[in-house]
Amino acid sequence: MKNRKEDGNMHCTKCGSMNETEARFCAECGSKLASVQPQEGQQSANLEQAATVEPEASAGGSYKDNEYVQKGKVISRQFFSFAKEALKGPMVASRKVTGADTINGIISHVLFALLLPLFSYFTAKSFSGGYIPIPFGATVIQPFIYLLIYLAVYTAVVYGVAKLMKANTTFLEVMSRFGVFNVLPAAMLLLAVIFSLMSATTFSLLLFGISLVLFVASSLAVIFSVKEDSVAGGIDVYYGLIIANIAMVIIFAIIGDSIVGNLMNDLENGFYGLL
């Protein structure tokens, strides 16, 4: 049984006599006194620890938010560095891609797939003069999804061609290389969108046409890029280009027909809705 502490004095558990707080032995019976100070010190330490843990727990949400923000900043810096190298020398940059460039390649494809229909939307609104409603979903969202599908399918075609050429590569590496070549067309599309918003219609259409030409060139350049990793015994790059071109035309025809069909239906419904 521990000794009790009252009013600065210590009660002896043997004889009940009062002793000084600092006393180690009872002045009446000589029994050893058990100090409660360590227990109080432990309680004080526990309170301090609890006070320290509470702010950390309350800041947990903001810490996670900051973590995501920091990751976003890192990805942004990596992509801008990736884009800078791609603009400086696309073919050289495509040879240097690694597994870490997968996200950069995906961002490049997403930007291209988004900016192309976005330019079409702003241009259509400019030409319509507000008389004909331009559906955002049929003009931007649906083409965006179809273009992403096209880029994924064409990447798979190029990967198949690379295997026929006996190139030592992977699907993700082909996608990253294609993303390198897509940086320049995406940059041209971004400029086209900006000038379209500034009502510089002629110049924006010129930039749009250049971006499409660059995209076709990029689609073919990726074949030459993967060819450099091939070994003897595979098909010639000439036949690889033929296969890729045929696939590109077929995919464009299927997806383009679907996009144009849906857009025309939405425009027709919107036009008749005004009557």
VENVENBEL-V64930 format. One record per residue. N is the residue number from 1. RES is the residue in one letter. PSI is psi in degrees with one decimal (none if undefined). D_FIRST is the distance of its C-alpha to the first C-alpha in Angstrom with 2 decimals. Layout:
N,RES,PSI,D_FIRST ; N,RES,PSI,D_FIRST
This chain:
1,M,131.3,0.00 ; 2,K,153.1,3.78 ; 3,N,148.5,6.72 ; 4,R,144.6,9.28 ; 5,K,121.6,12.78 ; 6,E,130.9,15.78 ; 7,D,40.9,19.46 ; 8,G,-2.2,19.13 ; 9,N,161.3,16.91 ; 10,M,126.4,13.35 ; 11,H,132.3,11.56 ; 12,C,133.4,10.20 ; 13,T,-12.4,7.22 ; 14,K,-55.9,9.71 ; 15,C,-8.1,12.87 ; 16,G,8.5,12.47 ; 17,S,154.7,15.14 ; 18,M,136.9,16.14 ; 19,N,161.1,16.56 ; 20,E,151.6,18.52 ; 21,T,-35.2,17.13 ; 22,E,-10.2,18.72 ; 23,A,140.8,17.37 ; 24,R,-22.0,15.61 ; 25,F,148.6,15.26 ; 26,C,133.5,14.91 ; 27,A,-20.5,18.53 ; 28,E,-53.4,18.24 ; 29,C,-10.2,16.34 ; 30,G,5.6,16.38 ; 31,S,150.1,12.78 ; 32,K,134.2,12.01 ; 33,L,131.6,10.54 ; 34,A,114.1,8.92 ; 35,S,143.3,11.44 ; 36,V,3.5,11.39 ; 37,Q,-40.5,15.11 ; 38,P,-37.7,15.42 ; 39,Q,-42.0,13.92 ; 40,E,-37.9,16.37 ; 41,G,-37.7,19.04 ; 42,Q,-40.2,18.66 ; 43,Q,-40.5,19.06 ; 44,S,-40.7,22.08 ; 45,A,-38.6,23.52 ; 46,N,-39.7,23.25 ; 47,L,-41.0,25.06 ; 48,E,-41.2,27.71 ; 49,Q,-40.6,28.23 ; 50,A,-38.4,28.67 ; 51,A,-31.0,31.13 ; 52,T,-37.2,33.04 ; 53,V,-34.6,33.27 ; 54,E,-49.1,34.58 ; 55,P,-36.0,37.83 ; 56,E,-40.7,38.48 ; 57,A,-40.8,38.15 ; 58,S,-26.0,40.38 ; 59,A,4.9,42.91 ; 60,G,-42.7,43.08 ; 61,G,-46.5,46.18 ; 62,S,-31.2,48.07 ; 63,Y,-42.8,47.22 ; 64,K,-41.3,48.83 ; 65,D,-44.8,51.79 ; 66,N,-34.5,52.22 ; 67,E,-43.4,52.06 ; 68,Y,-38.3,54.96 ; 69,V,-43.1,56.88 ; 70,Q,-40.2,56.55 ; 71,K,-40.5,57.75 ; 72,G,-40.2,60.68 ; 73,K,-40.7,61.60 ; 74,V,-45.0,61.54 ; 75,I,-39.3,63.75 ; 76,S,-45.5,66.12 ; 77,R,-41.5,66.51 ; 78,Q,-40.0,67.13 ; 79,F,-41.0,69.75 ; 80,F,-36.7,71.58 ; 81,S,-41.6,71.73 ; 82,F,-46.7,72.96 ; 83,A,-38.1,75.58 ; 84,K,-45.8,76.72 ; 85,E,-36.4,77.41 ; 86,A,-39.3,79.12 ; 87,L,-31.9,81.42 ; 88,K,-42.6,82.21 ; 89,G,90.8,83.31 ; 90,P,-46.1,82.64 ; 91,M,-42.6,83.95 ; 92,V,-43.9,82.14 ; 93,A,-34.6,78.88 ; 94,S,-28.3,79.22 ; 95,R,-17.1,79.34 ; 96,K,2.0,76.03 ; 97,V,146.1,73.93 ; 98,T,-178.5,70.71 ; 99,G,-26.3,68.08 ; 100,A,-14.3,66.33 ; 101,D,4.6,69.43 ; 102,T,-46.9,69.07 ; 103,I,-39.9,67.44 ; 104,N,-41.4,70.10 ; 105,G,-40.6,72.84 ; 106,I,-43.5,71.39 ; 107,I,-41.5,71.21 ; 108,S,-44.4,74.83 ; 109,H,-41.3,76.02 ; 110,V,-42.3,74.08 ; 111,L,-44.4,75.60 ; 112,F,-45.9,79.10 ; 113,A,-26.6,78.69 ; 114,L,-42.1,77.43 ; 115,L,-33.8,79.87 ; 116,L,-53.7,83.01 ; 117,P,-26.3,82.72 ; 118,L,-40.1,81.31 ; 119,F,-43.2,84.54 ; 120,S,-38.5,86.59 ; 121,Y,-49.1,84.77 ; 122,F,-37.6,85.40 ; 123,T,-41.9,88.99 ; 124,A,-39.8,89.70 ; 125,K,-37.3,88.34 ; 126,S,-43.2,90.57 ; 127,F,-30.2,93.68 ; 128,S,-23.7,92.99 ; 129,G,16.0,93.01 ; 130,G,-3.4,90.57 ; 131,Y,-32.7,93.17 ; 132,I,123.3,91.69 ; 133,P,130.6,87.91 ; 134,I,112.9,86.46 ; 135,P,123.2,83.61 ; 136,F,-39.4,80.66 ; 137,G,-47.1,79.33 ; 138,A,-22.4,82.65 ; 139,T,-28.8,83.50 ; 140,V,-56.5,80.21 ; 141,I,-53.0,77.46 ; 142,Q,-47.8,79.59 ; 143,P,-34.9,81.52 ; 144,F,-46.1,78.27 ; 145,I,-42.6,76.90 ; 146,Y,-38.5,80.26 ; 147,L,-37.8,80.51 ; 148,L,-40.8,77.07 ; 149,I,-43.1,78.24 ; 150,Y,-47.0,81.46 ; 151,L,-38.9,79.68 ; 152,A,-43.1,77.39 ; 153,V,-43.0,80.37 ; 154,Y,-37.0,82.53 ; 155,T,-40.2,79.76 ; 156,A,-38.1,79.65 ; 157,V,-46.0,83.46 ; 158,V,-37.8,83.30 ; 159,Y,-41.1,80.61 ; 160,G,-41.3,82.92 ; 161,V,-39.7,85.81 ; 162,A,-38.3,83.67 ; 163,K,-35.9,83.02 ; 164,L,-30.7,86.75 ; 165,M,2.0,87.36 ; 166,K,42.1,84.74 ; 167,A,138.0,82.59 ; 168,N,86.5,79.14 ; 169,T,172.7,77.14 ; 170,T,167.0,74.67 ; 171,F,-44.3,74.85 ; 172,L,-34.5,72.26 ; 173,E,-39.6,74.16 ; 174,V,-41.9,77.41 ; 175,M,-40.6,75.74 ; 176,S,-40.2,74.46 ; 177,R,-42.2,77.94 ; 178,F,-37.0,79.53 ; 179,G,-35.2,77.04 ; 180,V,-47.5,78.22 ; 181,F,-21.2,81.80 ; 182,N,-8.6,80.78 ; 183,V,-45.4,79.38 ; 184,L,-47.4,82.88 ; 185,P,-38.7,84.07 ; 186,A,-38.6,80.83 ; 187,A,-40.7,81.36 ; 188,M,-39.0,84.93 ; 189,L,-37.9,83.76 ; 190,L,-44.2,81.25 ; 191,L,-39.3,84.10 ; 192,A,-41.1,86.26 ; 193,V,-43.4,83.66 ; 194,I,-47.1,83.29 ; 195,F,-28.7,87.08 ; 196,S,-40.1,87.41 ; 197,L,-25.8,85.03 ; 198,M,6.9,87.19 ; 199,S,20.1,90.24 ; 200,A,70.7,91.83 ; 201,T,-46.5,92.91 ; 202,T,-47.7,95.56 ; 203,F,-37.7,93.44 ; 204,S,-37.9,90.40 ; 205,L,-35.5,92.59 ; 206,L,-45.6,93.84 ; 207,L,-36.8,90.29 ; 208,F,-44.8,89.46 ; 209,G,-40.6,92.46 ; 210,I,-39.9,91.50 ; 211,S,-37.5,87.96 ; 212,L,-41.0,89.39 ; 213,V,-42.8,91.70 ; 214,L,-34.4,88.82 ; 215,F,-42.7,86.75 ; 216,V,-43.0,89.55 ; 217,A,-39.0,89.85 ; 218,S,-38.5,86.09 ; 219,S,-31.3,86.25 ; 220,L,-33.9,88.88 ; 221,A,-31.8,87.36 ; 222,V,-27.0,84.20 ; 223,I,-45.4,86.47 ; 224,F,-33.2,87.71 ; 225,S,-45.1,84.19 ; 226,V,-23.8,82.95 ; 227,K,-30.8,86.25 ; 228,E,-18.7,85.33 ; 229,D,6.9,82.53 ; 230,S,161.9,84.91 ; 231,V,172.2,86.39 ; 232,A,145.5,89.85 ; 233,G,-13.2,90.85 ; 234,G,176.1,89.70 ; 235,I,156.6,91.97 ; 236,D,149.6,93.70 ; 237,V,-26.7,92.15 ; 238,Y,-45.7,95.34 ; 239,Y,-30.4,94.59 ; 240,G,-40.4,90.97 ; 241,L,-39.2,92.19 ; 242,I,-46.3,94.48 ; 243,I,-45.0,91.68 ; 244,A,-40.6,89.38 ; 245,N,-43.4,92.16 ; 246,I,-44.5,93.05 ; 247,A,-40.5,89.41 ; 248,M,-42.6,89.02 ; 249,V,-43.5,92.11 ; 250,I,-46.0,91.07 ; 251,I,-42.9,87.52 ; 252,F,-41.4,88.88 ; 253,A,-43.6,91.45 ; 254,I,-51.4,88.95 ; 255,I,-41.2,86.29 ; 256,G,-41.0,88.88 ; 257,D,-39.6,90.65 ; 258,S,-43.7,87.42 ; 259,I,-49.3,86.47 ; 260,V,-40.1,89.96 ; 261,G,-47.2,90.27 ; 262,N,-39.5,87.01 ; 263,L,-43.1,87.84 ; 264,M,-38.1,91.33 ; 265,N,-42.9,90.04 ; 266,D,-40.3,87.51 ; 267,L,-40.2,90.16 ; 268,E,-42.8,92.62 ; 269,N,-39.9,90.17 ; 270,G,-38.2,89.31 ; 271,F,-46.7,92.99 ; 272,Y,-24.2,93.95 ; 273,G,-22.0,90.98 ; 274,L,-19.2,92.62 ; 275,L,none,95.88
